[in-house]
Amino acid sequence: MRTSIFIFCFSFFPSLLIAQEKLNSLKSPSSPASSVLGLQPTAVLSPKSYQALETALYSNFLNNNSPGFPNDFALEFTPYWATNHSLSLDEYLFPKRILDQVIRNSSFSVASTQNFVLGDSTSTNGLAFGYRTTLYFGNKADREKLQNYEAKSDRNNRIYNRIGTKAELLSDDPAIKNKTDFLEEIKSTMLEAFRMYENEKESERLTNKIISESDSLPGLNKSNPGEFVDAFRDLVDKILEGNQLFNEYKSYVSERQGFAVDIAYANLLSFPTNNFEFSVVPRQSFWISPAYQFKNKLNSLKVMGVMRYEWYNTDYFSSYFPTDTVFQNNVDLGLAVSAELKKFSIQFEFVGKYSKSDILNFMKEVLPALDNLEYVQRYAWFSASETSGPLGNAALFDGSGKLTTLGKFYSTFEGKIN
């Protein structure tokens, strides 16, 4: 039985306990606009052409020629793939310029809701825009692996096309009266097709297997030969394991070896008065998620990092969320290591939140707790300048010597210990 070992760690900055937030919630989202809006739509529209994009936006944001906001709406559009660029597989998987990757993988998202709730429980309109792209840097082993898949795919296509073409010709040949005539005539073509890549013994084995399993196929009806020919082609593809090879290839491409980086950005537009002409940007988010899939003996090992930066409009939150304590900047950091071994799997996660709001919440909890401990006679908060790396967000004074929000709470806290 396979055993799974899961380790989840919380990190500590001096004088605070950081957020207990799972790593997956910090990764670059598939729809940045929905994420920054806090929306979980049941479906995300993905138009495949500019005409479909225009139709989706027009039908959802215009009502009787008047602009409006659809509720729980989400859309994701990738401009590059809206037109056919006739790329070869090698050009797609191994672009020569980083800019090519950025352009091809760039997607833009839009999301809206009529239920963006303010601090006084008023439901308002919310609109969000997002962007996402992925950069991939493969290694030598990755290229060799993909080239091996391509060689196998090319082999299958050549064999399949040669046999399939002959099958079409025979279905129209008046000398072929039934399925038996068809199989006897196409046998030599199958042997020749397999001999292009296989030895004589293997070619005969594969040919005889196709003939043997053809017994389960429908008969060859000369007035409608298409049914039999299609079934015969499907059988050839099955023997060649075409679908299995495609699924293996697809699975590998989604988890390629090497280094990849997901980058995303989103901003939120709030319409607090539900007036289309008045809007505020209360929040913006930026994500970067680097990951590395190891190769050879370590190919079961994957390392992923995450960083999410959030900017808040404090004036907006003071006006519309007066009871909430909101700081201008939040930074979340995380690291995950996973390994799929033969008998068990290992997952390790580390998540850290670099946020002044968490420090204030910690202070509000720890000061009363210290006050109620009989054996504590005195305590002090060790501060530093706001530019300090490890303690900057815990500073009690700003650069001009004035009290920070933390400093104001600490100086006005009325505890038992003075």
C-alpha positions as CSV (number, residue, x, y, z in Angstrom):
1,M,0.0,0.0,0.0
2,R,1.3,3.4,-0.9
3,T,1.9,5.7,2.1
4,S,1.6,9.5,2.0
5,I,3.7,11.6,4.3
6,F,2.5,15.3,4.5
7,I,4.4,17.9,6.5
8,F,3.0,21.5,6.8
9,C,5.1,24.2,8.4
10,F,4.4,27.6,9.7
11,S,7.3,30.1,9.8
12,F,7.8,32.7,12.5
13,F,9.1,36.2,12.1
14,P,10.4,37.8,15.3
15,S,7.5,38.7,17.5
16,L,4.7,37.4,15.3
17,L,3.0,34.2,14.1
18,I,2.5,34.4,10.3
19,A,-0.6,33.4,8.4
20,Q,-1.7,29.8,8.4
21,E,-2.6,29.8,4.7
22,K,-2.1,26.8,2.4
23,L,0.4,27.2,-0.5
24,N,-2.2,26.4,-3.2
25,S,-4.2,29.5,-2.4
26,L,-1.1,31.7,-3.0
27,K,-0.1,30.3,-6.5
28,S,-0.6,32.2,-9.6
29,P,-4.4,31.7,-10.3
30,S,-5.7,30.4,-13.6
31,S,-8.0,33.4,-13.6
32,P,-6.4,36.4,-11.9
33,A,-9.4,38.6,-12.3
34,S,-11.7,36.2,-10.6
35,S,-9.1,35.7,-7.8
36,V,-8.7,39.4,-7.0
37,L,-12.5,39.8,-7.0
38,G,-12.9,36.9,-4.6
39,L,-15.2,35.2,-7.2
40,Q,-15.6,31.5,-7.7
41,P,-17.6,31.2,-10.9
42,T,-19.1,27.9,-11.9
43,A,-17.8,28.4,-15.5
44,V,-15.2,30.6,-17.1
45,L,-15.9,31.6,-20.7
46,S,-12.9,31.0,-23.1
47,P,-13.6,32.5,-26.5
48,K,-11.4,31.0,-29.2
49,S,-11.7,34.0,-31.7
50,Y,-11.9,37.7,-31.6
51,Q,-15.5,37.5,-32.9
52,A,-16.4,35.2,-30.1
53,L,-14.8,37.5,-27.6
54,E,-16.7,40.5,-29.0
55,T,-20.0,38.5,-28.8
56,A,-19.3,37.4,-25.2
57,L,-18.5,40.9,-24.0
58,Y,-21.3,42.6,-25.9
59,S,-24.0,40.2,-24.8
60,N,-22.9,40.3,-21.1
61,F,-22.0,43.9,-20.5
62,L,-24.7,45.6,-22.6
63,N,-28.4,45.5,-21.7
64,N,-30.7,47.3,-24.1
65,N,-27.6,49.3,-25.3
66,S,-26.9,50.4,-21.8
67,P,-23.7,49.3,-20.0
68,G,-24.2,47.0,-17.0
69,F,-22.4,44.5,-14.9
70,P,-23.2,40.7,-15.2
71,N,-23.2,38.9,-12.0
72,D,-20.6,36.2,-11.3
73,F,-19.1,36.6,-14.8
74,A,-15.7,35.3,-15.7
75,L,-13.8,35.3,-19.0
76,E,-10.3,34.2,-20.1
77,F,-8.9,35.0,-23.5
78,T,-5.6,34.1,-25.1
79,P,-5.0,36.4,-28.1
80,Y,-2.2,34.5,-29.8
81,W,-4.2,31.4,-30.3
82,A,-7.2,33.2,-31.7
83,T,-5.5,32.8,-35.1
84,N,-3.7,29.9,-36.7
85,H,0.1,30.3,-36.7
86,S,1.0,26.9,-38.2
87,L,3.7,26.2,-35.6
88,S,5.5,22.9,-35.7
89,L,5.6,21.0,-32.4
90,D,9.3,21.7,-31.9
91,E,8.7,25.5,-32.5
92,Y,5.9,25.4,-29.9
93,L,7.7,23.5,-27.2
94,F,11.1,25.1,-27.8
95,P,10.7,28.7,-28.9
96,K,13.9,30.5,-29.7
97,R,13.1,33.7,-27.9
98,I,11.7,34.3,-24.4
99,L,9.4,37.0,-25.9
100,D,7.8,34.3,-28.1
101,Q,6.8,32.4,-24.9
102,V,5.5,35.5,-23.3
103,I,3.3,36.3,-26.3
104,R,2.0,32.8,-26.8
105,N,1.2,32.1,-23.2
106,S,-0.3,35.5,-22.4
107,S,-3.9,35.4,-21.3
108,F,-6.2,38.2,-20.2
109,S,-9.1,37.7,-17.8
110,V,-12.2,39.7,-16.9
111,A,-14.6,39.1,-14.0
112,S,-17.5,41.0,-12.6
113,T,-20.1,40.7,-9.8
114,Q,-23.1,42.6,-8.5
115,N,-22.5,41.4,-5.0
116,F,-19.2,43.1,-3.9
117,V,-20.3,43.7,-0.3
118,L,-19.0,46.8,1.5
119,G,-18.4,47.1,5.3
120,D,-22.0,48.3,5.9
121,S,-23.4,45.2,4.0
122,T,-24.3,47.2,0.9
123,S,-24.0,45.1,-2.3
124,T,-22.2,47.0,-5.0
125,N,-20.7,46.3,-8.5
126,G,-17.2,45.0,-8.8
127,L,-15.1,44.6,-12.0
128,A,-11.6,43.0,-12.2
129,F,-9.0,42.7,-14.9
130,G,-6.1,40.2,-15.0
131,Y,-3.1,39.0,-16.9
132,R,-1.1,35.8,-16.8
133,T,1.8,34.2,-18.7
134,T,4.2,31.3,-18.3
135,L,7.9,31.1,-19.1
136,Y,9.5,27.7,-19.5
137,F,13.2,26.8,-19.6
138,G,13.7,23.1,-20.6
139,N,16.9,21.0,-20.1
140,K,18.7,18.5,-22.3
141,A,16.8,15.6,-20.8
142,D,13.5,17.3,-21.5
143,R,14.3,17.8,-25.2
144,E,15.5,14.2,-25.5
145,K,12.3,12.9,-23.9
146,L,10.1,15.0,-26.2
147,Q,12.1,14.1,-29.3
148,N,11.6,10.4,-28.4
149,Y,7.8,11.0,-28.2
150,E,7.9,12.8,-31.6
151,A,9.8,9.9,-33.2
152,K,7.3,7.4,-32.0
153,S,4.4,9.6,-33.1
154,D,6.0,10.1,-36.6
155,R,6.4,6.3,-36.8
156,N,2.8,5.7,-36.0
157,N,1.5,8.4,-38.4
158,R,3.5,7.0,-41.3
159,I,2.4,3.5,-40.7
160,Y,-1.2,4.5,-40.1
161,N,-1.4,6.7,-43.2
162,R,0.1,4.1,-45.5
163,I,-2.3,1.4,-44.4
164,G,-5.3,3.9,-44.3
165,T,-4.6,5.1,-47.8
166,K,-4.6,1.5,-49.1
167,A,-7.8,0.7,-47.2
168,E,-9.6,3.6,-49.0
169,L,-8.4,2.4,-52.4
170,L,-9.5,-1.2,-51.7
171,S,-12.9,-0.2,-50.5
172,D,-13.6,1.3,-53.9
173,D,-12.0,-1.6,-55.8
174,P,-14.8,-3.6,-57.6
175,A,-12.6,-6.8,-57.3
176,I,-12.9,-6.7,-53.5
177,K,-16.2,-8.4,-52.7
178,N,-16.0,-8.8,-48.9
179,K,-14.0,-8.4,-45.8
180,T,-11.9,-11.6,-46.5
181,D,-10.9,-10.2,-49.9
182,F,-10.0,-6.9,-48.3
183,L,-7.8,-8.5,-45.6
184,E,-6.0,-10.8,-48.0
185,E,-5.2,-7.8,-50.3
186,I,-4.1,-5.4,-47.6
187,K,-1.8,-7.8,-45.8
188,S,1.2,-7.1,-48.0
189,T,0.8,-3.3,-47.5
190,M,0.7,-3.8,-43.7
191,L,3.9,-5.9,-43.8
192,E,5.6,-3.2,-45.9
193,A,4.5,-0.4,-43.6
194,F,5.7,-2.2,-40.4
195,R,9.0,-3.2,-42.1
196,M,9.9,0.5,-42.4
197,Y,10.5,0.5,-38.6
198,E,10.4,-3.1,-37.4
199,N,12.2,-6.3,-38.1
200,E,10.5,-9.2,-40.0
201,K,9.3,-11.1,-37.0
202,E,7.7,-8.0,-35.3
203,S,6.2,-6.9,-38.6
204,E,4.5,-10.3,-39.1
205,R,3.3,-10.3,-35.5
206,L,1.6,-6.9,-35.8
207,T,0.1,-7.7,-39.2
208,N,-1.3,-11.0,-38.0
209,K,-2.7,-9.3,-34.9
210,I,-4.6,-6.8,-37.0
211,I,-6.0,-9.6,-39.2
212,S,-7.0,-11.7,-36.2
213,E,-8.8,-8.8,-34.4
214,S,-10.6,-7.8,-37.6
215,D,-12.9,-10.8,-37.0
216,S,-14.8,-8.5,-34.6
217,L,-15.3,-5.8,-37.2
218,P,-18.5,-5.3,-39.2
219,G,-18.7,-6.8,-42.7
220,L,-17.6,-4.9,-45.8
221,N,-20.8,-3.5,-47.3
222,K,-19.9,-2.3,-50.8
223,S,-22.8,0.1,-50.9
224,N,-21.5,1.8,-47.7
225,P,-17.8,0.8,-47.3
226,G,-17.1,3.8,-45.0
227,E,-18.4,2.0,-41.8
228,F,-15.9,-0.9,-42.3
229,V,-13.0,1.3,-43.3
230,D,-13.4,3.6,-40.3
231,A,-13.6,0.6,-37.9
232,F,-10.5,-0.9,-39.6
233,R,-8.6,2.3,-39.2
234,D,-9.6,2.5,-35.5
235,L,-8.2,-1.0,-35.1
236,V,-4.9,-0.1,-36.7
237,D,-4.6,2.9,-34.4
238,K,-5.4,0.7,-31.4
239,I,-2.6,-1.8,-32.3
240,L,-0.2,1.1,-32.8
241,E,-1.3,2.4,-29.3
242,G,-1.8,5.8,-30.8
243,N,-4.2,7.1,-28.1
244,Q,-2.0,5.7,-25.3
245,L,1.1,7.5,-26.8
246,F,-0.8,10.7,-27.2
247,N,-2.0,10.6,-23.5
248,E,1.5,9.9,-22.3
249,Y,2.8,12.8,-24.4
250,K,0.1,15.1,-23.2
251,S,0.7,14.1,-19.6
252,Y,4.5,14.7,-19.9
253,V,4.1,18.1,-21.6
254,S,2.0,19.3,-18.7
255,E,4.7,18.2,-16.2
256,R,7.9,18.9,-18.2
257,Q,11.3,18.7,-16.7
258,G,13.1,21.9,-16.2
259,F,12.4,25.4,-14.8
260,A,9.1,27.2,-15.3
261,V,7.7,30.5,-14.0
262,D,4.1,31.6,-13.8
263,I,3.5,35.3,-13.6
264,A,0.1,37.0,-13.0
265,Y,-1.3,40.4,-12.2
266,A,-4.8,41.6,-11.4
267,N,-6.6,44.8,-10.3
268,L,-10.0,45.4,-8.9
269,L,-12.4,48.3,-9.7
270,S,-15.0,49.0,-7.1
271,F,-18.2,51.0,-7.8
272,P,-19.2,51.9,-4.2
273,T,-22.2,54.1,-5.3
274,N,-23.2,51.7,-8.1
275,N,-22.6,54.6,-10.4
276,F,-20.8,53.5,-13.6
277,E,-19.0,56.9,-13.8
278,F,-17.4,56.6,-10.3
279,S,-14.9,53.9,-9.5
280,V,-12.0,53.2,-7.2
281,V,-9.1,50.8,-7.4
282,P,-9.1,49.3,-3.8
283,R,-6.7,46.4,-4.5
284,Q,-4.0,45.1,-6.8
285,S,-2.3,41.7,-6.7
286,F,0.9,40.3,-8.3
287,W,1.9,36.6,-8.3
288,I,5.1,34.8,-9.3
289,S,5.4,31.1,-9.0
290,P,8.7,29.5,-10.0
291,A,8.9,25.7,-10.2
292,Y,11.6,23.1,-11.1
293,Q,11.0,19.5,-12.2
294,F,14.2,17.4,-11.7
295,K,15.5,14.9,-14.2
296,N,16.9,11.4,-14.5
297,K,17.0,9.6,-11.1
298,L,15.4,12.7,-9.4
299,N,12.6,13.0,-11.9
300,S,10.0,12.3,-9.1
301,L,11.2,15.4,-7.2
302,K,9.5,18.8,-7.8
303,V,10.2,22.1,-6.0
304,M,7.8,25.1,-6.3
305,G,8.0,28.6,-4.8
306,V,5.3,31.2,-4.5
307,M,5.2,35.0,-3.9
308,R,2.1,37.1,-3.8
309,Y,2.2,40.8,-3.3
310,E,-1.0,42.7,-2.5
311,W,-1.5,46.5,-2.5
312,Y,-4.5,48.1,-0.8
313,N,-6.0,51.6,-1.1
314,T,-6.1,52.5,2.6
315,D,-8.3,55.6,2.0
316,Y,-10.9,53.5,0.3
317,F,-11.0,50.9,3.1
318,S,-11.1,53.7,5.7
319,S,-14.2,55.1,3.9
320,Y,-16.1,51.9,3.1
321,F,-14.7,49.4,5.6
322,P,-14.2,51.6,8.7
323,T,-14.1,48.8,11.2
324,D,-11.4,46.9,9.3
325,T,-7.7,47.4,9.9
326,V,-6.0,47.3,6.5
327,F,-2.4,48.0,5.7
328,Q,-1.1,49.2,2.3
329,N,1.1,46.2,1.5
330,N,1.0,42.5,2.1
331,V,3.6,39.9,0.9
332,D,3.0,36.1,1.1
333,L,5.9,33.7,0.5
334,G,5.9,29.9,0.2
335,L,7.9,26.9,-0.8
336,A,6.8,23.3,-1.6
337,V,8.8,20.2,-2.1
338,S,7.1,17.0,-3.4
339,A,8.5,13.6,-4.3
340,E,6.6,10.5,-5.7
341,L,8.6,7.5,-4.8
342,K,7.7,3.8,-5.4
343,K,6.3,3.0,-2.0
344,F,5.3,6.4,-0.6
345,S,5.1,10.1,-1.4
346,I,6.4,13.1,0.5
347,Q,5.1,16.6,0.5
348,F,6.6,19.6,2.4
349,E,5.1,23.1,2.5
350,F,6.3,26.3,4.1
351,V,4.1,29.4,4.0
352,G,5.0,32.8,5.4
353,K,3.0,36.0,5.4
354,Y,4.8,39.3,5.6
355,S,1.9,41.6,6.7
356,K,1.5,44.4,9.1
357,S,-2.1,43.5,9.7
358,D,-1.0,40.1,11.1
359,I,1.5,41.8,13.4
360,L,-1.2,44.1,14.8
361,N,-3.5,41.1,15.3
362,F,-0.7,39.3,17.1
363,M,-0.1,42.3,19.3
364,K,-3.8,42.6,20.2
365,E,-3.7,38.9,21.3
366,V,-0.3,38.7,23.0
367,L,-0.4,41.9,25.1
368,P,-3.6,40.9,27.1
369,A,-2.2,37.4,27.5
370,L,1.1,38.7,28.9
371,D,-0.9,41.0,31.2
372,N,-2.8,38.1,32.7
373,L,0.3,36.0,33.5
374,E,1.1,36.4,37.2
375,Y,4.8,35.6,36.8
376,V,5.4,38.3,34.2
377,Q,6.6,41.5,35.8
378,R,7.6,43.5,32.8
379,Y,7.6,43.1,29.0
380,A,8.8,45.1,26.0
381,W,8.3,45.1,22.2
382,F,11.7,45.1,20.4
383,S,11.3,47.5,17.5
384,A,13.5,48.5,14.6
385,S,13.4,50.9,11.7
386,E,10.8,50.4,9.0
387,T,13.7,49.6,6.5
388,S,14.8,46.6,8.6
389,G,14.4,43.3,6.7
390,P,13.2,41.0,9.5
391,L,11.6,43.6,11.8
392,G,10.5,46.4,9.5
393,N,6.8,45.6,9.6
394,A,7.0,45.4,13.4
395,A,8.4,48.9,13.8
396,L,6.7,51.2,16.4
397,F,8.0,54.4,14.8
398,D,8.2,55.5,11.2
399,G,11.2,57.2,9.5
400,S,10.2,60.7,10.8
401,G,9.9,59.5,14.4
402,K,6.1,59.4,14.5
403,L,4.2,56.4,15.9
404,T,3.1,53.8,13.4
405,T,-0.3,52.1,13.7
406,L,1.4,49.4,15.8
407,G,3.1,52.1,17.9
408,K,-0.2,53.9,18.5
409,F,-1.9,50.7,19.7
410,Y,1.1,49.7,21.9
411,S,1.4,53.2,23.5
412,T,-2.4,53.4,24.2
413,F,-2.8,49.9,25.4
414,E,-4.0,50.0,29.0
415,G,-2.9,46.8,30.7
416,K,-2.3,45.8,34.3
417,I,1.4,46.1,33.9
418,N,2.7,49.7,33.5
